[in-house]
Amino acid sequence: MIDKNIGDLSGFAALGITGALLKATHGAGFTDPKPIQTQAIPPQMEGRDIFGIAQTGSGKTAAFALPILSKIIALGTKRRAKTTRALILAPTRELAVQIEDTIKILAKGAHVSTALVLGGVSRFSQVKKVAPGVDILIATPGRLTDLVREGDLILSDTKWLVLDEGDRMLDMGFINDVKRIAKATAPDRQTVLFSATMPNEIAELAKGLLKNPIRVEVAPQSTAAAEIVQGVVLARTKQKRQVLSKMLADDAMKSVIVFSRTKHGADRVTKDLDRDGFKAAVIHGNKSQNARQKALNDFRDGSVRILVATDIAARGIDVPGISHVVNFDLPDEAESYVHRIGRTGRNGMDGIAITLCDPSENSKLRQVERIIRTKLPVVADHLGSPDPQRNPAERNERFEPANDRPDHNGRRDGRRPGGGNNGFGKKRFGDKPAGDRPFAAKPQGERPEGRKPFKGNNKRRFGGKRPATRAA
């Protein structure tokens, strides 16, 4: 239990944070707890599970990190190989990186080890990092599942489990992975789930992972920070490029994220901005993790003032001083709008969110307004103006979407061109279609040279059960 004598203390000390951790917290600029921290830290210090709802940018990372750090520091430095004491799951790589950065700042000088387990980067280096055991592991579910399945990571000693942006993680097809991961952790673990949005059906599913949780809600679900000024600019799709360029010419737009609905669209917007004289970085799923991180770093240090992104960047980007968010396209999922505009107006600062809306997107706009419980004001209407004419040279130019991932025989996923078939829907074995080749029994015990046999019953298992097919 928290010491009853802390009533005369203030700030994080009153929440039970003491010693070197309190000093590091103050040194990092964390002096006055935010509402989500005030409500969530004390019950976590008491060992209670937390089901938290808080708008993005409200300080959720410190709310779950400080109690975990406090208890890990008290345990000392002895760890078992291939284990982690605390596990934090995040839906995207960018969010995972952001969480680790915050934890390192809060734990400065405390000798707490952290590691990242993410897809898109070297698996070998991650296995090497967790081999001696770590205090806190921050991971995306897909790569983490692979490491546990292969025996490179053991979760039986994991006493703290955090699901950050839980609704998005479960909604992205990681439901089965998250369940298997939770089952593999210590039975007496403490579980924390935080999110900015939580639909009822997802909330019911998430409750199965928590034990008698305390619900913490510091803002209505799916609402944006009050500091964000929101508005809609009515413009047809062919007008959006010109409208965006005129907006970006305003010196007040010092640091801007432009959200596109698709990867191809993000590449197109970036190229058009370059043609119009604006330097921009781009981040989306077809970019390697190193390229994505470089784009974020360039945006963070001011090397570029414009970052074009898909919804992969809607969560996890915490760049101080983002002045504007521009929705070049409305998202397919209305909840993503809240996360997009939450990149600005963070930590009490002001921010502006502008949405360019084509008439075909009106239904998406209505869905957003229902989610945020507010009718967005129209700040400009270009529908009565003619569409701008595209430069003839640009019209004839072939557009190649940006992709810096390695190309394997014409495919990014390493498979042969044509997806393993002859281009007409029938797989071939040698020179014969699959249907013309008789099935032949394989001699027992034979296998391709150099390939290792599976252990046991020749099936890979995770937590004693054969894993279900995971969404890509």
Sequence and secondary structure as in RCSB ss.txt:
>XXXX:A:sequence
MIDKNIGDLSGFAALGITGALLKATHGAGFTDPKPIQTQAIPPQMEGRDIFGIAQTGSGKTAAFALPILSKIIAL
GTKRRAKTTRALILAPTRELAVQIEDTIKILAKGAHVSTALVLGGVSRFSQVKKVAPGVDILIATPGRLTDLVRE
GDLILSDTKWLVLDEGDRMLDMGFINDVKRIAKATAPDRQTVLFSATMPNEIAELAKGLLKNPIRVEVAPQSTAA
AEIVQGVVLARTKQKRQVLSKMLADDAMKSVIVFSRTKHGADRVTKDLDRDGFKAAVIHGNKSQNARQKALNDFR
DGSVRILVATDIAARGIDVPGISHVVNFDLPDEAESYVHRIGRTGRNGMDGIAITLCDPSENSKLRQVERIIRTK
LPVVADHLGSPDPQRNPAERNERFEPANDRPDHNGRRDGRRPGGGNNGFGKKRFGDKPAGDRPFAAKPQGERPEG
RKPFKGNNKRRFGGKRPATRAA
>XXXX:A:secstr
   GGGGG  GGGGGT  HHHHHHHHHTT  S  HHHHHHHHHHHTT  EEEE  TTSSHHHHHHHHHHHHHHHH
 S   TTBEEEEEE SSHHHHHHHHHHHHHHTTTS   EEEE TTS HHHHHHHHTT EEEEEE HHHHHHHHHT
TS B TT  EEEEETHHHHIIIIIHHHHHHHHHHS TT EEEEEES   HHHHHHHHTTSSS EEEESS TT   
TTEEEEEEE  HHHHHHHHHHHHTSTT  SEEEE SSHHHHHHHHHHHHHTT  EEEE TTS HHHHHHHHHHHH
TTS SEEEE GGGSSS   TT  EEEESS  SSHHHHHHHHTTSSGGG  EEEEEEE GGGHHHHHHHHHHHTS 
  EEEE TTS      HHHHTS       S  BTTBSSS  TTTTS SSS  EETTEEGGGS      TT   TT
    STTS   BTTB       
